[in-house]
Amino acid sequence: MTDAELADIGLTRADLHVAVAVPFGRDPTVKLRAIASERADTIEDLARQVG
């Protein structure tokens, strides 16, 4: 995926490196989902503070 495509789903290329480091046998998409969700929550919190 391109960096733009990753950004569309709330991830960065560095997030993929974090997910690859997940222990063998664990689902890396769980980690990616958590990263994207946390980032979205942070952005929403910042938007509320500005508004």
Sequence and secondary structure as in RCSB ss.txt:
>XXXX:A:sequence
MTDAELADIGLTRADLHVAVAVPFGRDPTVKLRAIASERADTIEDLARQVG
>XXXX:A:secstr
  HHHHHHTT  HHHHHHHHTS TTS HHHHHHHHHHHHHHHHHHHHHHH 
